[in-house]
């Protein structure tokens, strides 16, 4: 029997009440409601106490149930019911799988995951659309958010920090959609990035020197290219004696330094009030005496405030931006700075960008699923009306693929010496010996 056949059979059995796991879960769930009643949804009941009550009640109900499924494996059925009632239903095991980085629910019977950079369909399904809505409501309720037909889109966060996006009808034409980007339980290190092939040893040493030397760095790339992971690693290079303010739309950074102040944006409440934007947080951060400002991502007029912070003594700031290439990231910063609504001339904005940003690290998700840094570009300054860049390192795509379809290339020096070497030398920061003396490609 194929995966599709098994999934279809499971859904058919659930919808027709024929002795399936879904039907058993439904029966036990109804008995739990009859026995525990409002206690299942009482916010005053602690999670541990509620789980104990649910577990005891499930065991009692299963002991009285004479269905073959309940008799054959009561422990497994009880575990599934705990996931269903107190967890996130069929996605709970996926959340526990360390190899899965993203979970995409496109409807009650279409669940996909990203594993090692590749998207796969999984043999899991919600009973129906109502079941999926119940899990969605549980997620957003726990973080004090609201999602319904009047407010059909929401960003939320699971207790472990995983990012959640929900889209409901009428915006979603094919039913509720749930996307979960899982939060890494342990922060990646630079050794991990080298092991993944994101950077090589030489480039990692150069980026370490650039962060320690307080260069302003922008990490660019597309969705899912690994920008935040690289930002997290580069943030770890900041000296422990500096005061760091992090600003994020959804908290993902895991800085290990002691003197870190974490700020998170807040959406408006049900009445449309109380919103705190990234731009609000950037302006407030300037009053908090930061040595460094680390912004998870700029996507609006906050770009102008960030550029001004970089130009007014907060050197060494780090951020990410969505872009397809280093040159595109400059254009994106210009556009977002103009969104601040201050009616600035384009040249003035470009001069701000050229003066503020020192280095652009561009990252891509390759066809084989690997995340690689493909460009490291230095911002030189202005040449007429154009912000000028020079590529210091570029990924060698000419190396081709191996028999498994993986890129064999690596990022290589272009032969151009960066102009910031003198600034690093003045700051007493050593650059790896011979890094800019070997033969370029």
C-alpha positions as CSV (number, residue, x, y, z in Angstrom):
1,X,0.0,0.0,0.0
2,X,1.4,3.4,-0.9
3,X,1.7,6.4,1.4
4,X,-1.2,8.1,-0.3
5,X,-3.3,5.0,0.0
6,X,-2.6,4.7,3.7
7,X,-3.3,8.4,4.3
8,X,-6.5,8.2,2.3
9,X,-7.6,5.1,4.3
10,X,-6.9,6.8,7.6
11,X,-8.9,9.9,6.6
12,X,-11.8,7.8,5.3
13,X,-11.9,5.8,8.5
14,X,-11.8,8.9,10.6
15,X,-14.6,10.6,8.7
16,X,-16.9,7.5,8.7
17,X,-16.3,6.5,12.4
18,X,-14.9,3.1,11.4
19,X,-12.5,1.6,14.1
20,X,-9.5,3.8,13.4
21,X,-7.0,5.6,15.6
22,X,-8.7,8.8,14.8
23,X,-12.1,7.4,15.9
24,X,-10.6,6.1,19.2
25,X,-9.0,9.4,19.9
26,X,-12.3,11.1,19.3
27,X,-14.2,8.8,21.7
28,X,-11.5,9.2,24.4
29,X,-11.5,13.0,23.9
30,X,-15.3,13.2,24.4
31,X,-15.0,11.2,27.6
32,X,-12.3,13.5,28.8
33,X,-14.5,16.4,28.2
34,X,-17.3,14.7,30.1
35,X,-15.1,13.8,33.0
36,X,-12.7,16.8,33.3
37,X,-15.0,19.4,31.6
38,X,-13.7,23.0,31.9
39,X,-10.5,21.9,33.7
40,X,-9.0,21.1,30.2
41,X,-9.1,24.7,29.3
42,X,-8.6,26.4,32.7
43,X,-5.7,28.7,32.5
44,X,-5.3,28.6,36.3
45,X,-4.4,24.9,36.2
46,X,-0.7,24.4,35.9
47,X,0.6,22.4,32.9
48,X,2.1,19.6,35.1
49,X,-1.1,19.2,37.2
50,X,-3.3,19.2,34.0
51,X,-1.0,16.6,32.3
52,X,-1.2,14.3,35.3
53,X,-5.1,14.6,35.4
54,X,-5.3,14.0,31.7
55,X,-2.9,11.0,31.8
56,X,-4.8,9.4,34.7
57,X,-8.2,9.9,33.0
58,X,-6.9,8.5,29.6
59,X,-5.5,5.4,31.3
60,X,-8.9,4.8,33.0
61,X,-10.8,5.3,29.8
62,X,-8.5,3.0,27.8
63,X,-8.8,0.3,30.5
64,X,-12.5,0.3,29.9
65,X,-12.2,0.4,26.1
66,X,-12.3,-3.1,24.5
67,X,-11.4,-2.0,20.9
68,X,-8.4,-3.9,19.4
69,X,-6.4,-0.7,19.0
70,X,-6.7,0.2,22.7
71,X,-6.0,-3.3,23.9
72,X,-3.0,-3.9,21.6
73,X,-0.9,-0.8,22.4
74,X,-2.4,1.3,25.2
75,X,0.9,3.1,25.9
76,X,1.2,4.4,22.4
77,X,-2.4,5.4,22.2
78,X,-2.1,7.3,25.5
79,X,1.0,9.1,24.2
80,X,-0.8,10.1,21.0
81,X,-3.8,11.4,23.1
82,X,-1.5,13.4,25.3
83,X,0.0,15.0,22.2
84,X,-3.5,15.6,20.9
85,X,-5.0,17.2,24.0
86,X,-2.1,19.0,25.6
87,X,0.3,19.3,22.6
88,X,0.0,20.1,18.9
89,X,-1.7,17.0,17.5
90,X,0.1,15.2,14.6
91,X,2.8,17.8,14.4
92,X,4.0,17.2,17.9
93,X,6.3,14.3,16.9
94,X,7.7,16.5,14.1
95,X,8.5,19.2,16.6
96,X,10.6,16.6,18.6
97,X,12.5,15.4,15.5
98,X,15.9,17.2,15.6
99,X,16.5,16.7,11.8
100,X,13.4,18.7,10.9
101,X,13.9,22.5,10.5
102,X,10.5,23.5,9.2
103,X,6.9,22.2,9.3
104,X,4.4,23.2,6.7
105,X,0.7,22.3,7.1
106,X,-1.1,23.1,3.9
107,X,-4.4,21.7,5.1
108,X,-5.6,18.9,7.5
109,X,-4.3,16.1,5.2
110,X,-1.2,17.8,3.6
111,X,1.8,18.1,5.9
112,X,5.3,18.7,4.6
113,X,8.6,19.1,6.4
114,X,12.1,20.5,5.6
115,X,14.8,18.0,6.4
116,X,18.5,18.7,5.5
117,X,17.4,21.5,3.2
118,X,14.9,19.4,1.2
119,X,11.1,19.4,1.5
120,X,9.3,16.1,2.0
121,X,5.7,15.0,2.4
122,X,5.1,13.1,5.7
123,X,2.6,10.4,6.7
124,X,0.7,12.5,9.2
125,X,-2.7,14.2,9.1
126,X,-5.2,16.0,11.2
127,X,-8.6,14.4,11.5
128,X,-10.3,17.3,9.8
129,X,-10.2,21.0,9.4
130,X,-11.8,21.5,12.9
131,X,-9.0,19.5,14.4
132,X,-6.4,21.7,12.7
133,X,-8.2,24.9,13.9
134,X,-8.2,23.6,17.4
135,X,-4.4,23.2,17.4
136,X,-4.0,26.6,15.8
137,X,-6.2,28.2,18.5
138,X,-4.2,26.5,21.2
139,X,-0.9,27.9,19.8
140,X,-2.1,31.5,19.5
141,X,-4.0,31.4,22.8
142,X,-0.9,30.5,24.7
143,X,0.9,33.6,23.5
144,X,-2.0,35.9,23.9
145,X,-2.7,36.4,20.2
146,X,-5.9,36.2,18.2
147,X,-6.7,34.6,14.8
148,X,-10.1,34.3,13.2
149,X,-12.0,35.4,10.1
150,X,-11.8,39.1,11.1
151,X,-8.0,38.8,11.7
152,X,-7.0,35.9,9.5
153,X,-3.1,36.2,9.7
154,X,-0.9,36.0,12.8
155,X,2.7,35.5,13.7
156,X,3.3,33.7,17.0
157,X,6.0,31.8,18.9
158,X,5.9,28.4,20.6
159,X,7.3,28.1,24.1
160,X,10.6,26.8,22.8
161,X,11.0,29.9,20.5
162,X,9.9,28.3,17.2
163,X,8.3,30.8,14.9
164,X,4.7,30.2,13.8
165,X,2.7,31.7,11.0
166,X,-1.0,31.1,10.5
167,X,-3.2,32.0,7.6
168,X,-7.0,31.3,7.7
169,X,-9.8,31.7,5.2
170,X,-10.9,33.9,3.5
171,X,-7.3,34.9,2.9
172,X,-6.3,31.2,2.5
173,X,-8.4,29.7,-0.3
174,X,-7.7,26.0,0.7
175,X,-8.4,26.1,4.4
176,X,-6.2,26.9,7.4
177,X,-2.4,26.9,6.8
178,X,0.2,26.6,9.5
179,X,4.0,27.1,9.1
180,X,6.4,26.5,11.9
181,X,10.1,27.4,11.7
182,X,11.7,25.4,14.4
183,X,14.0,27.0,16.9
184,X,17.5,25.5,17.3
185,X,17.7,24.1,20.8
186,X,21.4,24.7,20.9
187,X,23.0,27.7,19.2
188,X,25.2,26.8,16.2
189,X,28.9,27.7,16.4
190,X,31.3,28.8,13.8
191,X,32.6,25.2,13.7
192,X,29.1,24.1,12.8
193,X,29.0,26.5,9.9
194,X,32.3,25.2,8.7
195,X,31.1,21.7,9.0
196,X,27.9,22.5,7.0
197,X,30.0,24.1,4.3
198,X,28.4,27.5,4.8
199,X,31.8,29.1,5.2
200,X,35.4,27.8,5.1
201,X,38.1,28.2,7.7
202,X,39.7,31.2,6.1
203,X,36.5,33.1,5.6
204,X,35.4,32.3,9.2
205,X,38.7,33.8,10.5
206,X,38.2,37.0,8.4
207,X,34.6,37.4,9.6
208,X,35.8,37.0,13.2
209,X,38.3,39.8,12.6
210,X,35.7,42.0,11.0
211,X,33.3,41.7,13.9
212,X,36.0,42.2,16.5
213,X,37.2,45.2,14.5
214,X,33.7,46.8,14.7
215,X,32.8,46.8,11.0
216,X,29.1,47.3,10.3
217,X,27.9,44.1,8.6
218,X,24.7,43.3,6.6
219,X,23.9,39.6,6.0
220,X,21.7,39.3,2.9
221,X,19.9,36.4,1.3
222,X,16.5,34.9,0.4
223,X,13.9,33.3,2.7
224,X,15.3,30.1,4.3
225,X,18.9,30.8,3.2
226,X,20.2,30.7,6.8
227,X,20.7,34.5,7.4
228,X,19.6,34.4,11.0
229,X,21.8,31.4,11.8
230,X,24.9,33.2,10.4
231,X,23.9,36.4,12.2
232,X,23.7,34.4,15.4
233,X,27.2,33.0,14.9
234,X,28.7,36.4,14.0
235,X,27.0,37.9,17.1
236,X,29.0,35.4,19.1
237,X,32.2,37.0,18.0
238,X,31.3,40.2,19.9
239,X,33.6,40.7,23.0
240,X,31.9,39.7,26.3
241,X,32.7,43.1,27.8
242,X,30.5,45.1,25.4
243,X,26.8,46.0,26.0
244,X,24.7,44.5,23.3
245,X,21.0,45.3,22.4
246,X,19.2,42.8,20.2
247,X,16.1,43.8,18.3
248,X,13.9,41.2,16.7
249,X,10.4,40.6,15.2
250,X,10.4,37.2,16.8
251,X,13.2,36.3,19.3
252,X,15.6,33.8,17.7
253,X,19.1,35.0,18.5
254,X,20.9,33.1,21.2
255,X,23.8,35.3,22.3
256,X,25.9,33.8,25.0
257,X,27.5,37.0,26.3
258,X,26.4,38.2,29.7
259,X,25.6,41.8,28.9
260,X,22.8,41.4,26.4
261,X,19.5,43.3,26.4
262,X,16.8,41.5,24.3
263,X,13.9,43.5,22.7
264,X,11.1,42.0,20.7
265,X,8.5,43.8,18.6
266,X,4.8,43.5,19.5
267,X,1.8,43.5,17.1
268,X,-1.4,45.5,17.8
269,X,-4.0,44.0,20.2
270,X,-7.6,43.2,19.4
271,X,-8.5,46.9,19.5
272,X,-5.6,47.7,17.1
273,X,-3.6,49.4,19.8
274,X,-0.3,48.8,21.6
275,X,1.8,48.0,18.5
276,X,5.6,48.3,19.0
277,X,7.5,48.2,15.7
278,X,11.1,47.4,15.0
279,X,11.6,51.1,14.2
280,X,10.3,52.0,17.7
281,X,12.8,49.6,19.2
282,X,15.7,50.9,17.2
283,X,15.0,54.4,18.3
284,X,14.7,53.4,21.9
285,X,17.8,51.2,21.8
286,X,19.9,54.4,21.0
287,X,18.9,55.6,24.5
288,X,20.1,52.4,26.2
289,X,23.8,53.1,25.8
290,X,24.5,50.2,23.5
291,X,28.0,49.3,22.3
292,X,26.5,47.2,19.6
293,X,23.0,46.9,18.1
294,X,22.0,43.6,16.5
295,X,18.8,43.7,14.5
296,X,17.3,40.4,13.5
297,X,16.0,41.8,10.2
298,X,15.1,45.2,8.8
299,X,12.1,45.3,6.5
300,X,10.7,48.9,6.7
301,X,11.6,52.4,7.7
302,X,13.7,51.0,10.6
303,X,16.5,50.8,7.9
304,X,16.9,54.6,8.1
305,X,17.2,54.5,11.9
306,X,19.7,51.6,11.7
307,X,21.8,53.5,9.1
308,X,21.9,56.6,11.3
309,X,22.9,54.5,14.3
310,X,25.8,53.0,12.3
311,X,26.8,56.5,11.4
312,X,26.6,58.0,14.9
313,X,29.1,56.0,16.9
314,X,27.4,52.5,17.1
315,X,30.0,50.8,14.9
316,X,30.0,47.0,14.8
317,X,26.2,46.8,14.3
318,X,24.8,43.7,12.6
319,X,21.6,43.0,10.7
320,X,20.0,40.9,8.0
321,X,18.0,41.9,4.9
322,X,16.1,40.0,2.2
323,X,17.9,40.3,-1.1
324,X,19.0,38.2,-4.1
325,X,22.5,39.6,-4.4
326,X,24.8,42.1,-2.6
327,X,23.9,44.8,-5.0
328,X,20.2,44.1,-4.5
329,X,20.7,44.5,-0.7
330,X,21.9,48.1,-1.3
331,X,18.8,48.8,-3.3
332,X,16.6,47.3,-0.6
333,X,18.2,49.4,2.1
334,X,17.6,52.5,0.0
335,X,14.0,51.6,-0.6
336,X,13.3,50.8,3.0
337,X,15.0,54.0,4.3
338,X,12.7,56.0,1.9
339,X,9.8,54.2,3.6
340,X,10.5,56.2,6.7
341,X,8.5,59.0,5.1
342,X,11.0,61.8,5.7
343,X,11.1,62.9,2.0
344,X,14.9,62.6,1.8
345,X,16.6,62.9,-1.6
346,X,17.8,59.5,-3.0
347,X,21.4,60.7,-3.0
348,X,21.3,61.5,0.7
349,X,20.0,58.0,1.4
350,X,22.7,56.4,-0.7
351,X,25.4,58.4,1.0
352,X,24.0,57.1,4.3
353,X,24.2,53.6,3.1
354,X,27.7,54.0,1.7
355,X,29.0,55.6,4.9
356,X,27.3,53.2,7.3
357,X,27.7,49.7,5.8
358,X,31.2,48.2,5.6
359,X,30.6,44.6,4.5
360,X,27.8,42.6,2.9
361,X,27.8,38.8,3.5
362,X,25.4,37.2,1.0
363,X,24.0,33.7,1.6
364,X,22.0,31.4,-0.6
365,X,20.2,28.0,-0.2
366,X,21.6,25.9,-3.0
367,X,19.8,23.4,-5.2
368,X,21.1,20.6,-3.0
369,X,19.6,22.2,0.1
370,X,22.9,23.4,1.5
371,X,23.2,27.0,2.8
372,X,26.3,28.6,1.5
373,X,27.9,32.1,1.7
374,X,28.3,33.0,-1.9
375,X,29.6,36.6,-1.8
376,X,31.5,38.7,0.7
377,X,31.5,42.3,-0.7
378,X,33.0,45.4,0.7
379,X,31.2,48.8,0.4
380,X,33.8,51.2,-1.1
381,X,31.8,54.4,-1.1
382,X,30.0,56.6,-3.7
383,X,31.0,57.0,-7.4
384,X,28.8,59.6,-8.9
385,X,25.2,58.5,-8.0
386,X,26.1,54.9,-7.4
387,X,27.2,53.0,-4.2
388,X,30.2,51.0,-5.2
389,X,31.0,47.5,-4.1
390,X,33.9,45.2,-4.6
391,X,33.6,41.4,-4.3
392,X,36.3,40.0,-2.0
393,X,35.1,36.4,-2.0
394,X,32.8,34.6,-4.5
395,X,31.5,31.0,-4.5
396,X,33.0,28.9,-7.3
397,X,30.0,27.4,-9.2
398,X,32.3,26.0,-11.9
399,X,33.3,23.0,-9.8
400,X,30.0,21.3,-10.6
401,X,28.3,18.6,-8.6
402,X,29.2,15.2,-7.2
403,X,27.3,11.9,-7.8
404,X,24.8,12.9,-5.1
405,X,23.9,16.2,-6.6
406,X,25.9,18.2,-4.0
407,X,27.9,21.3,-5.0
408,X,31.7,20.6,-5.0
409,X,32.6,24.3,-5.1
410,X,33.8,26.5,-2.3
411,X,34.0,30.2,-1.7
412,X,37.3,31.7,-3.0
413,X,39.2,35.0,-2.9
414,X,38.8,37.2,-6.0
415,X,42.3,38.7,-5.7
416,X,41.1,42.1,-4.5
417,X,42.5,43.3,-1.1
418,X,39.9,44.9,1.2
419,X,40.4,48.5,2.1
420,X,39.3,47.9,5.7
421,X,42.6,46.0,6.5
422,X,44.2,49.3,7.6
423,X,41.2,50.0,10.0
424,X,41.5,46.5,11.4
425,X,45.3,47.0,11.9
426,X,44.7,50.3,13.7
427,X,42.3,48.5,16.0
428,X,44.9,45.8,16.7
429,X,42.9,43.1,15.0
430,X,45.0,40.5,13.2
431,X,43.8,39.1,9.8
432,X,44.9,35.5,9.1
433,X,48.4,35.5,7.6
434,X,48.5,34.8,3.9
435,X,44.7,35.1,3.4
436,X,45.2,37.8,0.8
437,X,48.5,36.5,-0.5
438,X,47.5,33.2,-2.0
439,X,46.7,32.9,-5.7
440,X,43.1,34.0,-6.5
441,X,40.8,31.9,-8.6
